[in-house]
Structure formats: C-alpha cells, structure tokens
Amino acid sequence: MIVPEISLKSIREELLANTRVSGLDWCRSYASKVDRWIEEVFLRAYMGGSENTEGIALLAVGGYGRKELYPHSDLDILLVCNDDTDIAEVADAIWYPIWDQGIKLDHAVRTPGSVIVTAREDSRVLLGLLDARHLVGDRRISKRTIDMVNKLWMDEATMLLPGILDEAASRHSKFGDLAFLLEPDLKESRGGLRDVAMLRCLVRSDSYLEGALNMHRIKSAHEFLAEVRVELHRNSARPGECLHVQEQDQIARVLHIESADDLMARVADAGRAITANYDALVHRMSIPKMSLRNRIGQSLFSLLPWKHTISLSDIGKTEQLEPGILVRHIESKVGFQYREIVLEHTDDKHAMPNQASSSSDYLSLPFRASAASSEHHIPLSPAAIKTISNVRPLPDQAWPREVLESFLRVVRSGDEAITTLEILEQENILSHYIPEWEIVRNLRQHNAYHRYTVDRHLLETAVRSGELCSEEYSWQEATILIVSALLHDIGKGLPGDHSTNGARLARKIAIRMGLVEPSVSMIGILVRHHLLLPDLATRRDIHDPATSEKVITAFPDITILELAEILAKADGEATGPLAWGPWKEGLVHDLVRIARMRLEGLSESDGNERVGNSSGSGSGSGSGSGSINTVGSIGHGGQVDLMGSEVAAEDTARDMTGPASCTGEAELGGRHVSVVFFEEPTGGQIIVKTYDLRGLLASIAGVFALRGINIRSADVSTIGDMAIDSFAVEMRIGDWPDWVGVAGDIARVLNGELDLDRSIREREHLYREHPYGNNEEYSYRELAGKAYSDKDVNSRDVSYRDVSSRGASSDGGVKVVLDSGASAAFSVLEVHSDDSLGLLYRLTKILFDNELDVIRARVSTIGNRIVDSFYISNDQIGRAITEDGSLLPDIESALLRAALPL
C-alpha cells in the first residue's frame, strides 16, 4: 500500500509546534494540508494514481467540511459512488492509511440516493452533510450529492426541524450549559461550537431567520471558543473537549488572559451569546402551514416553541398589544410563520426618535417591551432589541415608578422570564439601569453545587422568588422580596464578606429604584442575612432558644421573617439540587415557625402541630433531624413506648407512637442493642437503645458508615444507664440494610469483636480499587461528585459569620470552628471538610478519646462538602480550650487529620 511520504501526524505536530497560529486560522490551515494528503492517498488508491475518477468522489462533511478541523478532531469523510461501481477495495485503500496514522476516522460509503435516505432518517447526518464540500474525484457526483442534500433541506426543513431541535434539546440536557459549568464541554454543551454549526444550518432553511441573529456576536463567540479549543487540544495532547480546571490556567496564559477566572468569564460570555441567539431563532419559529401535530406526536408538539398557532388570516397584520408595543405577523417563502414584537415609530431601518431621558415612558420601554414579549410568548424583533438597548437613564437617576413596575412585570412573567432577562443581560441593558451589575456579570462560581454564574443565579433567584410570592403579599412586600432576591449576591466579586458588601450595595440600588424607607432597610436586612436561616437550620439545634434568638434578632417582625424564608428557598432552588432539598427546606420551615411563635409571644409547645411534623415542609421527618430529644424504650411489637418525664415527651420532635417500619435486636456478651427504623419520603429515622458507655455515638456512626447509611443528624439522650440515640439518616445508594444485622454489628463493636478502624480502612480501600464494589455499589466519591475548589472569592463560608475560627488546613480545605456563643449551655464545634467514608466516626472518636461527650450532632452536606457540628456542654469544652478561647492545638490537629481522606 503506497502512502504519502510525509505522515499526517507529522503535519499536525508541525502545525501544533507553531504557536503563532491559533483558533480558526489553525483549523483551516490544518484542513488544507489534510486535503492535499488525502487527495494523494485517493489518487494512488484509485487505478494506481490515474486521474480518471469518473463515478467516484470523496466529500469532507461536518467540521472537516467547514474546514474547522481541530488538532484532535475526527476526519468526517464520505465516499460517494455510482450504483454500479465496485468500491470495496478502493475504500479500504483509502481508509487504512488514515487509520495507520492514528487519526480517528468517521467514514461512510454511499450512493447519492442512499445519502438522501440516511439524511432523512438521522438529523446528525443531515447537519453534517449540509457542510459537505468536494475533496477529490468526480466533481459531478459530488455536486449532484450536495445539490440533492440542499434541495432536501429547503423542501423539507419544516418537517425535519422538529427532530433536529428535539435531539439538540437532549444534547443540551446531557452536557449542560457551556456558560455555567466549572468544566464545560466546548463542543457539545449548550452554547458550544456544535450550536454554532446548528445556527448556520438553521438560517439556511430560511434567509429571514438570519435577521433574528446578531451575527457579529456569534462570529466573535465562535472565534474565541475556537481559540480555546485549539489550545485545549494543544495543551492536553489528546482528544477531548472538556475544559478541565487543571488546564484553565495554562490556556489563559497562552491566550494572554490574566487568570483562569477571566478566561472562564469570557467562555461564559461566548456561551451565553450563542445560547441567546439560538433561543431567539428557535423562539421565532411558529407553526408551518402543514400540520406538524400528526407527524411528530402530541408529546413532542407540546414542547416546541411553535405551539402557538397563527391564523393564516393574520399574516401581514400588525396589532397593538399595549401603547407603543405592537405584534407583527410574517410568513416566509418556505412556509414558516413568525410573530415578533415591534415598537411604534421604529422598523428594521429606523430607530426610535430620541426622547427626554427623564420620560417614564421612555425609561420603562426596555422592561415594558420585554414583559410583553414574555407574557405573550412572542420574541422581540431585532429592531426592537436594538432600540431598547439604546435606552439609558442618566447616571444615578432615580427610576420612575413605572420603570420599577415594568421590571417586576418581566420578573413575574412566567416560564419565559429567564429567556427575556437573558436578552436584557446580553444587551447590557441591566447594567445600564444597575451599574453595579457589572461586578457580577459572568462572575464564575467556584462551588460545584452552583449551576450558574453569579449574575444568572441572581436572575434565577429573582424569578423563583416571584413565583413563590403568593397573592397574599402586598405589592410593596413582593417588591422587597424580588429586589432582595435580585441583589442578594451583588457583593460577590468584591473583597470581604459578600453579604455585608451586598447589603450596602443593595440599599443604594433600592434607593435608585425609587424605593423608600422602610422598604430600603428591609432589603438591606434580607441581603445581609440571606444565609442565616439555612445555616442555622442545618447546623444548630433549632429548638435551642439561642438559635431562634439569632433569627428574631436578624428578622424582628413576622413579615420580614416570612420573606426571608421565601428568599432562602428561592436562593437554594436557584443554586441547584445539591444545595437545596426537602430535608433542608423542612428544617428552615421549622426554624421559622419556632421563631414566629416567639415573635407572637408563644412558646414552642403552644403550636397546633409539633415542629418536625409540619405539613407542607416536604420533609417527612420534620426534617427534624437534630431536633429529636426522644426519651424512650423500644417495645416488642415494632412500637416505641415513650417513658420518662412529661418534659421529655413534650420535647419529642415527631410522634413516635406509631408503628415502626422495621426493628432489629441483638444481644452479645451481655450487650443488648435495639434498633427501630421509621422510613420516610426523604430518608428515615433510627432510634438505637442500649446501655450507655463512653464512645457509643462513635461506635454507632462507624457501623452506619460500614452499612452505607448517611447520618444527617444525631441526638443523644440518657435515662439512668440506658442510652437512647436518635438519628436522621439516608442511604448513599441502594436499599435499607437488614436492621437485625445493624444491631448485631453495634453489639459486636461494643463487645470488642469488630475493629471499626480496620473495617472502615478496608472498605475505603475497596472503593478506591473497585469503584463499583462487590455489590455493584458506586464509589462513595463517584456518588458525591467531583471535588471542587473552596477558594470562592465571594467568601461564601459554609459557616455563619458570628463564630471565631482558626486552624484551616491547606489540604482539602479542612477547617475547625469553635462557637462558644451558640447556646447558654453548650458550645458548638464544627469541622468543615470534603466528605469521606467514616468521617463522623473518626471525629466523634477523637472527641470521646479527649473526654468530650457529644450531646447532639448535625451534618450539613452540599455536594461533596460537609460541616459536622457537635454540641458539647460548656463545662466539658472548658477543659479543651486555651486561655484565649481557642481549641487545644493537639485536639484541633487530631480533628484536622481525621477529616482528611484515609
């Protein structure tokens, strides 16, 4: 087999060594050199180099067809031949030299007719063929094939597009948003390079669509992402499109960008520009003349942007939606029908005349037009977008009331609010009205549990708060909530505490928005303390008066307390599923209810329902985690019979008199252990009863770790010589264990027959060596997700800032925090670290070894990050602290070491 003297790999390596060429220029240069190499291979393979290639041709398709060939891209090649051509031997003579170069090849052999059949059946094949170009061989058969594909697209685009858009939506769901991921896929993510190629194909179906796009912004985003992708391939020296954290600093340096954060901010900006244009194009499409409903099915039809049908009699009409804002109906030549928002006194050629900058109609125009777009599900026309982007208030000019009302309309406009707000963001309109917005624009979050950049997170939180704010709240109260949600993280990106900085900025912005006291002060309070409720609920005893005292000190009346709860939920849900769930929501709800009773002058026991059993909290266990002070013994019929004082019964956080889901008992060497399990929608509750002894909590925690049980919270109670420990729990994966076996394991540990240290080390080693384990369990770290950096510039500590901390370790971000003011009777010792198997066991064992009894424990988890909080009596903790009030160094060092992975 004869191949060119110069190898394809050496061509690529020579180009990679030339760092002066990058981005699309590199891709085009590489594609041209590959063209010549493949042409030589083809001619030598076909009739010994004869130039008579009638009836056979090679076409480059996909990215190679566009001459967008990255260093480690596949070669997408189509061999087209006439029906009667025997091509197998020739095809092998072409493919094998390429394979021998170690270059991945995506190839096919087709006749022109079969090309069309395949294109109809597979949308990805069709999109690749739309970028086809002739490489070598019979130009007539290449032209015939390309012409047939283009005709198919023009004739049947209206029928083919639903499948294409559906597949794109699936891809977006799988790969996420390029703009908001810590490690995005530059090609496949939403807003990535594949979407650029899709946009090019979509506008070819109807030239009118091109007018809906900001081609300059798409071109700029495309060129930048191409630069990043070339350098990613050059830097990693391997295939792969994921921009990993460890590669971002190097790529930033090569591209002369100041830092990895700045690089990712520009990646986010490019991704959002592509996404905004993609959404605008798809949004613009309405139902074609022919019926799609019968062809694509009701389920898909309901998801499509063109579900709002236009009557044929409306074509060409313009009607008024509200003063100055119109809707125009258009039909294109290929059968698409469009509706778009246009502005009075403006069209595609003429901008709106200048108006006095103090006019409320003029200043409110961007928000009024955007609200109309969202409320009526009609996109803004390009001319309208251009017009509203030129509307700018004077510096520090107060908003007329109509501006604020119109802005709130946008936020509360329903499903399409975010899409519309993204347009305002892309056009910098929000920054025109809120100059401080530039501080957080495209600002990257360093936490894996955050789904979005800071600015998008603020928009998501504002929209979610508007959805959660019921009609029982007044306009003023709803405004306070939504503005607080919009600005709660506005202090991120500035040095220092983002909540304190944010409160200062939020008050200033609220005044500019036209708000007055007491609304301005309430917004400042909500922004300053937006972390307080979830932090206290998940890491403090919500029944301790000191905890609710902190809440009512921060939120001194019922209205602002209720708004703070809504803001906490909106913030958590906008952050992501790792940061918010039924368990945390229930805890926050219970804490707010206790604080509200105190504000109303009631005691906790005056409530109609017990805290932790609140309906609507979604917790099931009252999220009562950590709030169960049950004193009782386990009866024999799967019941829990309360015993002891009436006070103990009153303190119970849930009704434990009903039947348990499962029970288990074991007796070994005189050690009797009873386990009762209550299964609930979001996890479960376990009561363990046995004779008390030092280190019991650590022993139980170790057994639970071996059994794959995650402890959310723990409460320790003792009556006489009996310990009754209560745990809120969840399974890492799989079904609940055999409770008789759990009780037996606890008994074996207490009897000295089970070495927890060795067993946990062995289990951790097993997970490291065999990620799926013997029982097909996933690796603990696989489940927890990728570790993330804890160097968040916004200082979003997982602890509330009324505690003193010291001793942070640089390895894994481990930190020990001692809060001696958490309660009158107790001090709280917190350990912040990445999660690991048996962590709670190791920490509690160290505390017991140092004669510190844990009365209550809380585990707060966000992603792979945990905060374990231990309540220890002040009398005991006094023996473990130095004169300056900090923890003894040897205890602190032991805790830090224990928090590191085994």
N, C-alpha and C positions, 0 to 999 in steps of 0.2 A: 504494500500500500504506500503510495507516494504522497507525502505531505509537504507543505512549505518548509523551507529551511529554518525560518525564524518561527519559534513556537509562539502560540497565542499567550501563554503565561508570561513569557519574557516581554512581549509587547505591553501587557498590563503592568508588569513590575517596573518597566522603564518609565511608563507614564506616572505611576504612583510615586516614583522617586523624584519626579519634577513637581515640587511643592508650589511652584509659581502658577500652576494650572489647577483650578478647583471648580466645584459646582457644575453647572450645566456645560460650561466650556470643556471641562474634563470629560464629561459623559459623551459629548458629541465627538470629541477627538478620538476617544476610545472606540465609539461605534464606527467611525470612518475606517479606522485601522482594522477592526474586526471584519468590516465589509470586504475589504481587499483580501484578507486572509481567507475568508470563506469562499470568495469568488475563485481563488486559486484552487482550493480544495475541490470545489464543484466542477471546474473545468477539467481537472485531472481525473476526477472520478467518472465523468461522462465522456465516453468514447475516447479515452486516452488524451484528453485535452482538446478535442475537436470543438470548434466554436459553433457547430451545427447543433443547437439545443432546442430544436422545434418540439413543441408539445410538453415541455417541462420547464419549471422555473422555481426558484427559491424566493420566498417572501419573508421579510422581517415583520413581526407583529408585536403588539403590546409596547412595552417600554423600548425595546430594541427598534421597533418600527418607528417610534418617535425620535430615535437617536438619543434616547435618555437612558444610556447604558451605564450603570454604576459599577464600581470595581468588582463587586461580587454578585451582580445580577445574573439571573438565568438568561440564556440565549433562547428567545422565543422565535422559532423558525418553522415555517410552513412550506412543505414541498408539494407543489400543485402540478398535476399532470393530466393528460387526456385519458379517457376511459380505457383506450386500447394500449396504453403504454405499460410495458413490463418494467417496473421501477424498483423492485426489492433490492437488487444487487447494487444499483446506483445509490439508493438511500443509505444502505449500510456503509458504502464507501465515503459518504458524507458525514454520517453521524459518528462513526468510530474515531476518526481523527480528532473530533471535538471532545469526545469522551476521554480520549487519551491525554488531553491537556488538563484534565481535572476540572473542566468547566461544566457546570450544571446546564443541561440542555432540556428544554421543553419543546418537543417536536411533534409533528404530525404529517401524514401523507394523505392528501385529499384530492378529489376531482373538484372542479368548480361547483358542480351540483351538490356534492356532499358537503362542501363548505357551507352552503346556504342552509342545508338541513340542520347541520350541527349548530350554526349560529342561532337558528330559531329556538333550538332546544336548550342552549346554555348561554345565559346572558354574559358570563365572563368571557367566553369565546367570542361572542359578538363584539363586546367592547374592545377586545384585543385586535380583532380584525378591522375595526374602524380606524386603527392606526397603522394598517398594513402599508408596506412600500416594497417595491421591486428591489431585489438584491442582484440576481444573476439568472441568466437563462432566457427563455422565450418571453419577451415583454408583452406579447399579445395575450398570452394566457394569464399573465399577472394582471394586466389591465382589465381583462374580462372578469377575473375574480373580484378585483377591487371594485369595479363598477357594479357588479351584482350585489356585493355587500352594502354599498352605499344606497343602492336602489331599495334594498330590503329595509334599510333603516329609515329612509324617507317615506316609504309606503306604509310601513307597519310600526313606526315608532310609538304611536298612541296605544297599540296593543302590547308592545314589548316592554314599555317603560314600567308598568306595574311590577313585573317580575324583577326588573333591574333594581328598582327602588327598594323592593322588599329584601332582596339579597344584600343591598347596601346597609339597610337598617339592621340586619342580622350581624353583619360585619362590625358595624358601629357598636352594637351591644356587646360583642365579644371582645373587642380591642379597646373600647373606651375612648374618651376624648383626648386628642393629642394635647390640647391646651392645658389640661388639668392633671395629667398623670405625672408622678415623680419620674417614671421611666417609660416614656411613651414609645409606641411603635411608629416610626416616622412614615412608614408606608401605609399600613392598614388602619391606623387609628382614625377616628372621626376627625376630619380636618387635616388629614395627612395627604401624602402625594397621590395615593390612589383616587382620592376625591377630586384632586385637580384634573386628573385624566378623565374622570366621570363628567366633570363640568364641561370639558372640551367636547365630549361626545354629546351631551345633552343639548348644548346650544346648536350643534349641527343639525339636530332634528327640527329646529325652528329658529330661524335667524332672529325672530323677535325676542327670544329669551335672552339673547346676548345683551340687550338693552337693560335687563334687570340686574346685570352683574357689574361690579366695579372691577373691570379688567386690569386696571393699573394695580389695585391692591392684590388681586390674585397673582399677577405676574411677580410682584415683589415678594409675596409669601412663598411662591413656588421657587424662586431663585434662592432664597435664604435656606429653605428646607433642603434643597438640592446641595447647597454648600455643606450643610451639617451632615447630610447622609454620605457624601463623598468622604468627608473627614472621618466619619464614624467607621466606614469600611477601611480607610487607610490606616487608622489608628488601631483597630482591632485585628486587622489582617485575617478576617474570617467573615463568612456570610452572617447576616443578622441585621435586623432593622430596629432593634430596641436600644434606645439611648440610655444606657445604664448609668447610674450615679457615678461610678468609679471612672467613667470615661468623660464626664462632662467638663471637668477642669481642664484636661488636656485639649479637648476640642475648642473650648473657649479661648485658650492661649493661642492656638493655631489660627483662629479666626479673628484674633486681636480684639476679643471681647473681655471686659475687665474681670468677670468672675463667672462661675458656673450659674449663679443665680441670675445674672444678667443674660447669659445665654438662654436659660430656660424661660425667662420673661419674653425674650424675642421669639422663641419657639412657640410660646403660648399665644403671642400676638399673631403670629403667622397662622397657627391653627384656628384661632377664632375668626380671622379674616376669611379663611377658606370655608369654615363652617357657616358663617353668616351668609356668605354668597350662595352656598349650596342650599341652605334653608330658604333663602329668598327665592331662588329659582324653583325649588320644589313647591313652595307655598303658592307661587304664582300660577301653577298649572290648575286648571279646572277640568271638569268632565268633558271629554270629547263628544262629538256628535253621536258616534256609535255607542251602544250600551256596553259599559265595562262590567256591570253588575253580574251579568250572566256568565261572563268569560272568566272572571277571576274569583268569583265567590264572595259571599256576603262578608265573611270574616276579614278578608284582606281589604275589601272595599271600605269597611268601616275605619280602617287605619289610614287610608290615603288622604292626602291634602286636598284632593279634588272632589271630596264627598259632597261639597256644597254645590248643587246643580244650578246652572244658569239657564234660564229660559231663552230659547232662540229668539224670542221677540225682544229680548233686552239688548241684543248685540248692537253696538254703536251708540247706545244711550249713555247719558251722564245724569246721575241723580244726586241730590243733596242729602247727605247724612245729618249734618248739622252746619251752622253758619260757617262758611269758608272752607268746608271739607266735603268733598264730593267722591262718588264712586263711579268709575268709568268701566264699561263693558267692552271687551275687544275679542275678536275672533281672528286667528292666524290662518294662513293659507293651508296649513296641513291639518286643520281641524281642531286645534286646541282653542279653548275659550278661556279668557282671563278676566279677572276683576282686579282693579287696583285703586288705591286711594290717591286722589289728586287734590290739589289745593286750588281754590279760586284765585284767579289772577295769575296763574302760573301754568305752563305746559312744558313740553320737553325742550323748548328753546329759550323760554323767557323766565327768569327768576322773579319772585315776588318783589314788588317795589319796596324800597326802604321805608320803614315806619319808625315812628318815635320809639326809642328804646325803652321808654317808660310805659308804653301802652301795654295794658294787661292782656289784651287780645293777641298782641304780637309776641309777648314774652311767654305766653302759655301755649302758643301754636305747636311747638315740638311735642308737648305732652298731650295736647288735645288730639292731634293727628295720630299719635301713637296709640292713644286709648281707643280711638275709633277703629284703628286697624285691628287691635286685639279683640275688641268687643264684637266686631262684625266678621272676624276671621278673613280679613281682606288685606293683602300686603300693601305697603306704601310704594308708590311709584318711584322710580329713580329720581325723577324731578322733584317729587315731594321730599325725599330724603335729602337731596342737595339743598333745598330751600330751608328746611328746619335746621340743618347743620350750620347754617349761616346766621341763625338767630342767637344773639349773645347778650346777656344782661351786662350792665356796667359793673366794674369791679366792686365787690361788696354791696351791690344793690340789693335791697330787700325785695323778696318775692311778693308781688301782689297775691291776694288770697286765691285768685283764680288759677295762678300757677301751681300753688300747692294742691288745690283741689284736683287739678288736671293730672298732676303727678300721681296722686293717690289713686285716681281712676286707672292709670296704667298698671300700678302695682296690684290692684284688686280686679283686674280684667279677665281673670280665669286662666285657662290652660295655656294660652299663647302669651301670657305676660312676660315670661322669660325670653321668648324669641324676640319680642318687641324691645325689651330692655337691652338685649344684646345689640340690637341695631343702634340704640342710643349710645351704648358703650363703644361700639365700633366707630361711630362717627364723632366720638369725643364730646357728645352733647352733655353727658352727665358732668364732665369736667368743666364745661362752660358754666354750669349752674353751681357746682360744688367743686371749686378748685382743689380742695384737699383730697379729692378722689384720686388725683394723680399719684398720691403717696402709695396707694394700694393697687393701682392699676397693674394687672398682670403679675402681682406680687405672689411669689411661689410660697406654698405651704411646705414645711419640712416634715410634716407628720403624715404617715401612710393612711391614717383614718380620715384625713381631709380629702374630699373628692375634687375640690375646685381651688382655683387661685382665690386670693382674698377678696378681690372685687366681685367675682362671680358668686362667691359664698355669701357676700353681703346681699346681693340681689336675690339669691335663692331664699335667704332667711327673711327678707322683707316680704317677698311674695307668700311664703309659707305663713308668716305671722298674719298677713291679711286674710288668708284662708281660715286660720284658726280663730280669728277675732269675730265672735258672734255678734248678732244684731243688737244684743242687749247692751253693748257698749256704745257710748255716745260718739259723735264724730270726733270730739276732742280726744277722748280716750283711745280711739282707734288710731288717730294721727300720732299720738305719743308712742304707741306700740310700734307702728310701722316705721316711723322715723328712727326710733331706738334700734330696731332690727336692722335698718339700712346702715346705721352708723356704729354698731356695737364693736366692730373690729377696725374702725377707721384709724386707730392709733398704732396698728401693726406697721412695721417698717421703720418706726421711729425708735431711737434708743430708749430703754427703760420699760416700765410696765405699760403694756398696751391698753389695759383697762383705765388706768389713770390718765394717760395721754388721750385716749379716746373720749373720756368724759369731758375733758377740756375742749377738745375739738367739736364734739357733738353739741355742746351748749352754744358755741359760736355759730355753728352751721344752723342750728334750730332758730336762733335769732334772725339770721339771714333769710330763713324760710318764712319769716313773718310770724313766728310763734312768740308768745309772751309768757310771763310767769302766771301760774306755777308750772305750766307745761314744760318750759325750758329746764327747770330744776329736776322735774321728774325724768326727763330724757337723760340728763346727766347722771342721775342715780341709777337708772336701768343700765346704762352703758358701763358705769363704774363697777357695778356688782352683777354683771350678766353671768359670771361664772359661779357666783356664790351658792345658788340653790343646788345645782348638780354636784358641786364639790362637797358641800356639807352632807347632802343626802347619801352620797356613796361612800363617804369616808368618816362620818361621825355618827354617833348614836342619835337618831332623830328624836328619841324620847327623853334625852337628856335636856333639862331646861336651859343649859348653857348653849346648846345648839340652836334651839328656837329663839333664844335671846339674840343671837347674832343675826338671825333672819329679820326679826322685828326691829332691830336697831337699824339695819340697812333699808328695810321697807316698812316705814312706820304707819302705813294705813292699808286698809284692805284692798283698795283699788290698785295701788302700785304693786302690792304683793301678787295679786292675780295677774297683772300684766307681766310681772317678772316670770311667773310660771309659764305663761304662753311663750314669752321670749326664749326661755330655756328650752322648751320643746322645739320651737321653730329653729333655733340655733343647732340643736342636736340633730334634728332630722336633715337639715341642710348640710351638716358636716358629713354624715354618712352612717351606714348601718353599724359600723364598728364603734361609733361614738354614742349611739342612742338606740334604745330598745325598750320593750315593755318593762323589764326589770328596773332600769334607771327611771323611766317615766313614772312608774308606780312609787318609787322611793321619793321622788321630787313631789309628787302629788300628796303623799302622806305628810311630808315635812311641811308643806304649805298649809295643809289642813290643821296641823298642830299649831303652827304659828298664827293662823287665822283665829283659832279658838282663844289663844292668848290675847290677841288684839280685841276680841269681843268680851274679854273678861271671864272666859270659861276655862275650866280645867280639861285636860285631855279625856278624862273619864266621862265628861258631860256629853260627848259626841254620841250621835244616834247609832253609829257603827264603829267598830273597832278599827283603829289605824292598822293598816296592813290587810284589811279586808274590803277596801274601798272599791265600790263598783265603778267601772269606767276607767280605772287606772291601768287596766290591762296587765296587771302584774300577777294576779292569781294568788301569790303569796304575800301580797301587800308589799310585794317587793319587800316584804317585811324583813328581808334579810337584815340581820344585825339588830333587829328590834324585838326579837322573841326572848322574853325572860321567863320561859315556862319552867315551873317547878312541878314535877310530877313523876309518876312511875308508869311503867308500861304494863298494862293489863294483859290478860291472856287472850282475848278474842280479837286481837287486832285493834284494840281501843287504847286511848290514852286517858287514864283517870287522873284528873288533877287532884293534888293533895297539897297540904301545907296551908299557909296563911291566906286570908282573903285578899290581901295585898298582892300576893304572888299571882293569884287568879286574875286580878284586875290588870296586872301588867302583861298578861299574855297577849301577843300581837295578832293572834288568829284563833279561831275556835278549833281547839284540838280534841273536842269530844266526839267527833265523828269517826267513822271507820278509817283506818289507815289503808294505804294501797298495798303495802307489804310489810311483813315483820320478819325479824330474824333473831335468834338467840343462840348463845354458845356459852359453855362452861368448861374451863380448863384450869387445872391446878388451883381450884378454889376461886377463880376469877369468873364471875358471871357477867356477861355482856348482853344487853338487849338493844336492838336497833328497830326503830319504827320509821317507815318511809311514807310520805304523803306526796303523791305525784300531782303536778300542777301544769298548766299550759306552758309556762315559761321555765320549767325546771322542776325542782322538788324541795321538800323539807325533810330533813333527817333528824331524829332525836336519838341520841345514844345515852344509855343509862348503865352505869357500872360503879363499883366502889371507887371513891376518889383517891387520887395519888398524884404526886408532882409529875408534870410532863405528860399528863393524859391528853391534852389538846394536841401536842406534837405527835403523839402516837397515832391518834385518830387521823390527823392530817396526812401522815405518812401512808397509812393504809388506804385512804381515799386516793392519794396520788397513784399508788400502785394499781388501783382499780379503775383509773381513768375518770375519777369524779372531781370536777372543779368545785372548789368551795368559794361561794360568793360572800358569805359572812358567817360568823360563828358567835354564839353567846354561851357563856359558861355559868351554870348555877349549881349550888351545892346545898343539900339538906342533910345535916348530920354527916355521915360518912359516905353518902351517895352523891355522885356527880351526875348531873343531867345536862348534857351539852346539846345545843340546837344549832343546826347548820342549814343555810340556804345553799342549794347546790344545783349543778347542771352537769350533763355528760359532755366530755370533749367530743366524742363520736360514738355511735353505736347505741345499744340498748342498756338499760339499767342493769347492774350486776345482781348476782344472787346474794340476797341480804343475809342469809344464814352464813354464807362464805365470808361476807364482810365482817359480821360479828365474830366469826371464828378467827379471822386474821387479827382483829383487835385483841382478842383474848390471847393469841399466840405472842403478840408483841409484848403485852403486859406481863406475860409469864416468862419472857426472856427466850422464847423459842423461834422468833422471827427477827432477823437482823435487818432493820429498816435501811440503815445506811448502805449496806452492801446490796440489798434488793433494789433500791432506787438507782444506785450507780449502774447495776446490771441492766435495768430497764432503759435508762438513758443511753447506755452504750448500744443496746439493741435498736433503739430508734435511730441512732446515728448510722449504724451499719446497714440496717434493713428498714428503709423508710416505711414500708407497709406492714411490718411486724408479722408474727405468725398467725394472727387472727385478722389479717387484712386491715388493721388499723392504720390510719395515716400517721405519719410522723407528727409529733407534737409541734415542731417548728413549721412543718408544712401547713398544719391547720392554722397556726397563729398568724401566718403570713410573713412577708419579708420584714426584717428588722429595718427600722428607719432611724435617721439621724435625729438626735434630741437637741440640735443646736439652733432651734427656732429663734429667729431674730426678734420675734414679737414677744418673747419671754412668756409664752402661754404655759406657765408651770402647771403641772397637774395638781399642785397644792395651792390652797388659797393663801393670800399673802399676809396673814396675820401670825405666821409662825416663824421661828428662827431656825435656820438650817446650817449645817456645816458638814464637811467631810465628803463632798461629792467626789466620786471616783471617775477618772477619765475613761476607764474601761467599761463600755456598755452603758454609760450614763447612770451608774448606781449612785444613790443618794440616801442619806439617813436624815430624817427631820424629827425634831423633838418639839412638841407643842404642849407646854405646861399650863396653858390657859384654856384648854379645850373644855374643861369641866371643873367644878368645885372639888370633886373627889378624885378625879382621875387625870392622868397625863396621857397623851396620845403619842405613840412612837410610830413614825411612818418610815417605810422602806420603799423607795422608788427604783424600779429596775425593769429590764426585759424579763418576760415570764420564762420559767423553766420548770421542768418536772421536779416535784417535791420541794418547791421553793418555800411554801408555807411551813412545811415540816421542818426544814433546816432552820428557818428563822425562829420559830417558836421553841425549838430545841435549845438554841443558844440563849434565849430569854430564860427558859426554865433552868438551864445549867448555871445561870447567873442569879438564880433565886428571884426571878421576876415572874409573878403569876399574871397570865393574860386573862382578864375578865371578859373581854369582848374583842372580836377581830372582824375587820371589814376588808374585803378585797375589791378594789375598783380596777377594772380592766378596760383598756381601749386598745384594740388591735393586739399587738404583742407587748404592750407596755402595761405594767401593773403598779398600783400603790397599795401595799399591805399596811393597814392601820391597826395598831394594838392598843387597847385601853388597859392601862396599868395603874393601880392605886397610887396616889401621891406619896403615901408612906413608903411603899416599896421602891418607887422610882427615885426617891430621895437618896437611896443607898447607891444608886448607879450614875449619879451626876456629879460633876465637879463644882467647885465654888462659883464659877461663872455661869452655872446653869446648863452646861452642855454635857452630853453623854460621855461617860468614861471612855478614853481612847481605845482600851482593849476590847470593850463591848462593841463600840462602833466599828472597829476594824473587823471583828468577827462577823458582824452583820453584813458589812460590805463584801467580805469574802464569800459569805454564804449566798449572797444574791447573784454572784457570778455563775455562769453555767458550769455544770460539773465537768 
